[in-house]
Amino acid sequence: MEWRGQSARAVEWTASLVEELLGLSPVECPGLFGDLASRRRFVVIDNNVMQHYGTGILELLARYGIEHNEPLLIPGGEAAKTRATADRIIDAMDEFGVARHGEDIVGWGGGVLHDVLGFAAGEYRRGVAYRMFGTTLVCAIDAMFALKVAINHGWKNRVGLYHPAVAARCDLSWLATLADDDIREGFAEIIKWAVAGDADLFKLVERDGARVAEERFQGRDTTTRAIVASTIGGMMSELSGNAFELESARRSYLGHSWSPGWEPELRHGQAVALDILLTTMIGWRRGLLDMNQRQRIVRAISGVGLALWHSVLEERGLMVQALADTTLHRGQRQRIPVPSAIGNVAFLDDITERDVELGLEDLHRVALP
Ligand SMILES: NC(=O)c1ccc[n+]([C@@H]2O[C@H](COP(=O)([O-])OP(=O)(O)OC[C@H]3O[C@@H](n4cnc5c(N)ncnc54)[C@H](O)[C@@H]3O)[C@@H](O)[C@H]2O)c1
C-alpha cells in the first residue's frame, strides 16, 4: 500500500526602499514590525550598525511600543557567518522566548547578518518569521530579499535553507557610513544583474556608476534611484519565477560559478566581479560577445574600483575544484551563464580546462598589460 502527500507551499516576501525609515511611526506604517497583537520582538543588530544607528533604532522600537530583548549584537564580515553565530542567536532567542507565530524576529545589518539570522530563524522551531532591515549595498540590492540563507561550513554557503525575510527594507541613507570597499562589493552584484539581464541598467552604470559609487548612493537624482530600483526589480522577478531554484539555468548565477571557491580569501563582490570577467573572456573566445562588448564589461567593473585580477586566479587546482563543486551543486551540469550580449547570457555546459586557461590568459593581458 502507498499513501501520497502533496502540498504546494506558497512563499510571499517583499522588498522596499523607504526614506527616513527610522522616523516612521505606527500611524504612517502600522505593519513595519508585523502584526502588533503581540509586541514582543527578538532583535539582532550588526555591531557597526549599532554604533552608527543604534539610538535611532531603539527610538523607533520604542515608538512602536516593541517589547524587545537587549539587542543581540553580532559582528559583520564573512568570519561571522558560522554555525557558532547561528547557535548564539538561537540560544538568545530561547532565553528571550520567541513564539512560533506572530512575533517576527527583527534584524538590522548587511548580507552576513541576513544570511546567518535567516538561517537561525529557519531552523528555530522549524521556521519562525523574520523581518530584515538591510544596511549595506549588497544587502539592499540582493541579500535582504533573497530566499536563500546560509552559513559557511568548509565551503562558502555549504549549509543553508530557503527561508526569506517576510519583509525586507532599506533606507539608502544608511549606505552613507559604509566603507569604500563595501560600496564596491555591492556594485559587483549590480553589474552582475546589468550584464546578465538589463542592458538599460548597464548603460546607467557605464555612464554614472563611478559617480554614484563615489557619492555612496546619497544623490537624490533619478539615476541613483534607478540603478538600485532596476536591480531590485530585476532580481525579484528572477527569484519569483524560480523561487526554489528547481531550474538551475539562472541569470543571477552569473559571477557565481568559480567565485565560491575564492571566498573567503576574496570578499564576495570582488570574487563575483572576477568570475564575470572570466566568463566574459570565455564568451568572447566562443564568439558570443564582440570586442566592444567585452571592453564595456571590463570598463564597467574597473570603473567602480573593482580589481580586474587577483592571485587566486593563478591557483589552478582551486579553479578546477571550484568548477567541479559548482557542477555538483547544479545537478551534475555546469549551467555556466556566460555573457552573450550586454543584458543577456548563454548557459554553457561544455567549458573545458583549456577554455578556462585561455580565458585567464586573456584576462591577465587586459588586467596587467
Ligand atoms: N542570501 C543571498 O542570496 C545573498 C546574496 C548576496 C550576498 N549574500 C551574502 O552577503 C554577504 C556579504 O554581505 P555584506 O557585503 O553586506 O557584508 P557584511 O554584512 O559583512 O557587511 C559589511 C561590513 O559593513 C558593516 N556595516 C553594515 N552596515 C553598515 C552601515 N550602514 N554603515 C557602516 N558599516 C556597516 C558590517 O559590520 C561589516 O563590517 C556574503 O556572505 C554573501 O554570501 C547573500
The ligand as an SDF file (V2000), in Angstrom:
LIG
                    3D

 44 48  0  0  0  0  0  0  0  0999 V2000
   21.3750   35.2130    0.5450 N   0  0  0  0  0  0  0  0  0  0  0  0
   21.7670   35.6330   -0.6300 C   0  0  0  0  0  0  0  0  0  0  0  0
   21.2270   35.2850   -1.6620 O   0  0  0  0  0  0  0  0  0  0  0  0
   22.9260   36.5800   -0.7000 C   0  0  0  0  0  0  0  0  0  0  0  0
   23.0600   37.4440   -1.7910 C   0  0  0  0  0  0  0  0  0  0  0  0
   24.1800   38.2870   -1.8420 C   0  0  0  0  0  0  0  0  0  0  0  0
   25.1190   38.2390   -0.8400 C   0  0  0  0  0  0  0  0  0  0  0  0
   24.9340   37.3760    0.2120 N   0  0  0  0  0  0  0  0  0  0  0  0
   25.9320   37.2880    1.2690 C   0  0  0  0  0  0  0  0  0  0  0  0
   26.1290   38.5740    1.8250 O   0  0  0  0  0  0  0  0  0  0  0  0
   27.4090   38.5790    2.4510 C   0  0  0  0  0  0  0  0  0  0  0  0
   28.0860   39.8910    2.2000 C   0  0  0  0  0  0  0  0  0  0  0  0
   27.2460   40.9180    2.6680 O   0  0  0  0  0  0  0  0  0  0  0  0
   27.8190   42.3530    3.0040 P   0  0  0  0  0  0  0  0  0  0  0  0
   28.7500   42.7750    1.9430 O   0  0  0  0  0  0  0  0  0  0  0  0
   26.6610   43.1920    3.3310 O   0  0  0  0  0  0  0  0  0  0  0  0
   28.7480   42.0690    4.2790 O   0  0  0  0  0  0  0  0  0  0  0  0
   28.5730   42.3570    5.8390 P   0  0  0  0  0  0  0  0  0  0  0  0
   27.2110   42.0320    6.2940 O   0  0  0  0  0  0  0  0  0  0  0  0
   29.7080   41.6670    6.4970 O   0  0  0  0  0  0  0  0  0  0  0  0
   28.7590   43.9360    5.9390 O   0  0  0  0  0  0  0  0  0  0  0  0
   29.9790   44.5220    5.5540 C   0  0  0  0  0  0  0  0  0  0  0  0
   30.5390   45.4170    6.6700 C   0  0  0  0  0  0  0  0  0  0  0  0
   29.7240   46.5770    6.7870 O   0  0  0  0  0  0  0  0  0  0  0  0
   29.3720   46.7950    8.1680 C   0  0  0  0  0  0  0  0  0  0  0  0
   28.1220   47.5270    8.0930 N   0  0  0  0  0  0  0  0  0  0  0  0
   26.8760   47.0600    7.8290 C   0  0  0  0  0  0  0  0  0  0  0  0
   26.0280   48.0830    7.6290 N   0  0  0  0  0  0  0  0  0  0  0  0
   26.7290   49.2340    7.7930 C   0  0  0  0  0  0  0  0  0  0  0  0
   26.4170   50.6150    7.6740 C   0  0  0  0  0  0  0  0  0  0  0  0
   25.1970   51.0190    7.2780 N   0  0  0  0  0  0  0  0  0  0  0  0
   27.3920   51.5160    7.9230 N   0  0  0  0  0  0  0  0  0  0  0  0
   28.6490   51.1090    8.2510 C   0  0  0  0  0  0  0  0  0  0  0  0
   29.0170   49.8080    8.3340 N   0  0  0  0  0  0  0  0  0  0  0  0
   28.0600   48.8740    8.0910 C   0  0  0  0  0  0  0  0  0  0  0  0
   29.3380   45.4160    8.7490 C   0  0  0  0  0  0  0  0  0  0  0  0
   29.5450   45.4380   10.1490 O   0  0  0  0  0  0  0  0  0  0  0  0
   30.5350   44.7790    8.0410 C   0  0  0  0  0  0  0  0  0  0  0  0
   31.7240   45.1470    8.6860 O   0  0  0  0  0  0  0  0  0  0  0  0
   28.1770   37.3850    1.9000 C   0  0  0  0  0  0  0  0  0  0  0  0
   28.3100   36.4070    2.8890 O   0  0  0  0  0  0  0  0  0  0  0  0
   27.2890   36.8880    0.7800 C   0  0  0  0  0  0  0  0  0  0  0  0
   27.3800   35.4950    0.5880 O   0  0  0  0  0  0  0  0  0  0  0  0
   23.8680   36.5680    0.2890 C   0  0  0  0  0  0  0  0  0  0  0  0
  1  2  1  0
  2  3  2  0
  2  4  1  0
  4  5  1  0
  4 44  2  0
  5  6  2  0
  6  7  1  0
  7  8  2  0
  8  9  1  0
  8 44  1  0
  9 10  1  0
  9 42  1  0
 10 11  1  0
 11 12  1  0
 11 40  1  0
 12 13  1  0
 13 14  1  0
 14 15  2  0
 14 16  1  0
 14 17  1  0
 17 18  1  0
 18 19  2  0
 18 20  1  0
 18 21  1  0
 21 22  1  0
 22 23  1  0
 23 24  1  0
 23 38  1  0
 24 25  1  0
 25 26  1  0
 25 36  1  0
 26 27  1  0
 26 35  1  0
 27 28  2  0
 28 29  1  0
 29 30  1  0
 29 35  2  0
 30 31  1  0
 30 32  2  0
 32 33  1  0
 33 34  2  0
 34 35  1  0
 36 37  1  0
 36 38  1  0
 38 39  1  0
 40 41  1  0
 40 42  1  0
 42 43  1  0
M  CHG  2   8   1  16  -1
M  END
$$$$
